[in-house]
């Protein structure tokens, strides 16, 4: 599932609320994951249930090496840290503090490596192509597809402004979020083309004109 929307529309807030960050409060409604209401669960329990997030701007964590983090979160005995890091061109980063001195593309690849280690059932991708050059977008797309292909019993929610990631990752459906509401559920590439041509309000106006 792809989610598009203008800046400040609540896309990242939605991801943070799903993941359970304390700064985000659910005022009404429930988050149901695999038949379970997870509204009251803390982040760590949601992660154990199978939720994982790739942050747009993750923090630098000094004093903890990337290798240590991967060993803490890996959820599959077959996960080979050095091999997986090599596939993402991150082998030389394993013994560096998390995100310390990493470029934008290196941070995104590190986030993906952590998702691979955690084997989530629901992956939340926040702007996976942001700050990533063309060569690395191809690699990011390859690993995202691998995360989703690894087990048919999983899913993803992809937030994107540009839609570039659609050239490398196929989203089954998409929608836009404007004014706290979801609109225009359908093919994400078609939605993106409409937004490019008419803007987000144009997309909503088109939806309002459809016969009920």
C-alpha positions, 0 to 999 in steps of 0.5 A, a space after each residue: 500500500 502506498 500513501 501520498 500527501 502534501 507536507 504536513 498532511 499527517 503521513 509520518 504521524 500515521 506511521 508513528 501512531 501505528 508503531 506506538 511512539 508516545 508523542 502520538 495519541 490515538 483519540 478515537 478508533 483502533 489499530 487492529 493488527 492480525 486480529 489484535 487491538 494494539 492501541 495500548 501496546 508499547 513499541 517493543 511489544 508491537 515490534 515483537 508482533 511483527 511491526 517494523 519501521 524505516 525512518 525518514 530521518 533516524 537519529 545517530 546513536 553513539 556508543 552502539 555499533 550497527 553490528 550490535 543493533 543487528 544482533 539484538 533485533 535479528 529475528 531469524 537464525 539464518 540471518 548472516 550479518 556480514 553477508 546481508 551487510 555486504 549485499 547493501 554495501 555496508 560491511 565496512 559500517 558494521 563496527 561504526 556507531 549507528 548512523 554516525 557520519 553516514 550519508 543519506 543513502 547509507 542511512 537508508 541502506 542501514 535502515 533496510 538492513 535492520 528491517 531485513 534482520 527483524 523480518 517484520 510482518 508489516 514494514 512501514 517505509 517513510 520516504 524510502 527514496 528521500 536523499 538517495 541517489 539513482 544507483 542506491 534507489 535501485 538497490 533500495 528497491 531491490 531489498 524492499 522487494 526482497 523483504 516483501 517477497 521473503 514471506 507471502 504473509 506480510 505487507 508494507 505501507 510506503 510513504 512517498 512524495 515523489 513516487 520514484 520508488 514505484 519504478 522499483 517497487 510495485 504497490 498493489 494499491 495507493 491513496 492520498 491523505 489530505 486534511 486528515 482523510 484518505 482519498 482516491 484509493 486505487 492504482 498508485 501510479 495513476 494517482 501520482 499522475 493525477 497529482 502531478 497534473 492537478 495537485 492534491 486538491 484536484 485529485 480530491 475534487 475529481 473524487 467528489 464529482 464521481 457518482 456515488 
